[in-house]
């Protein structure tokens, strides 16, 4: 679907993305769902900005929350000044304040961190992250101490003089976040198509050869850190508007670890990978955490399994299956997929039941022996509940292993057929 001067396929994808952003809060209309969608938008920008370092430039950072957190602090201070009448500035542009703050600190910290690459860069970024977090507790005048800094997003008055548009309602905040998310996605994708984006890939793959053709690898890394800080600051500004408060947790190492997980879950080698990863991570951290205290365990297990069996992330799984669809062989995988997924769901349900009952016995037994899992009550004091869970795990495990082997045989056969066809038809494969 690529025709010069227009790439219709690209227009279709971006148009579909815009439609999803517009329609999502209408389909999922509850307050919790809209709050979840808003968090997904913020984390999409955050994860994509992180992938500018890891996926595009090959820089593993353990302190990326510095840029989003400081951007959030500057945005919330600007919002507080707007509320006091000391600053006349539209609330809808506050993410730009956060972005400029992230850019500023990206220039400052990037000059230091990019002196070296690899493990050294990762360790320096971790040290800077810890330094900024310590400063957030040492200087309460700016960081607000443990209470943080708060503001009122409706203080700036109506947007475009429309009386009802004050960003007080959650749906209005969502659409503001969605607009900034979409614009940031387009900008970051456009950056990957520029000479800077291409040379950043060259520095990632082979910095010595990039030096041989006349580019300063350290300068390229520095520029990418600064630009990544800009977009991370935008995500921080959006978070400040959404929550109307920023605390020291915004610059905590846990946030940096979270965005690292999100990028890896989605896949760092593809632009849309961090988008998928951000959605999955928000589901675990903000949705699943509402229902179980064991969400950290589920996230960890999911991440480990993904790294073991799909190191390219969710995006690599999607592209591999699209390749099978392209060659018209996906129908052969339909039944194996149903078997693997069905057995996997049974196995996961049994494991989750064991985990929830164990958590209840150790942490929530004071509320009684009963715990509800998947909407059904289970009595942890009765052996039948534990036997049922163990039997479900055993049966699901046996069925999953059998179906996995069957699926693997069919998948390998299809892969061989595709490679044979490509070898015999090199002209048609282009």
Buried (B, 14 or more C-beta within 10 A) or exposed (E): EEEEEEEEEEEEEBEEBBEEBEEBBEEEEEEEBBBBBBBBBBBBBBBBBBBBBBBBBBBBBBBBBBBBBBBBBBBBBBBBBBBEEEBEBEBBBBBBBBBBBBBBBBBEBBEBBBEBBEEEBBBBBBBBBBBBBEBBEEEBEEBBBEEBBBBBBBBBEEBEEEEEBBBEBBBBBBBBBBBBBBEBBEBBBEBBEEEBBEBBBBBBEEBEEBBEEEBBBBEBBBBBBBBBBBBBBBBBBBBBBBBBBBBBBBBBBEBBBBBBBBBBBBBBBBBBBBBBBBBBBBBBBBBBBEEBEBBEEBBEBBBEEBEEEBEBBBBBBBBEBEBBEEEEBBEBBEEBBEBBEBBBEBBBBBBBBBBBBBBBBEEBEEEEBEBEBEEEEBBBEEEEBBEBBEEBBEBBBEBBEEBBEBBEEBBEEBBEEBEEEEEEEEEEEE
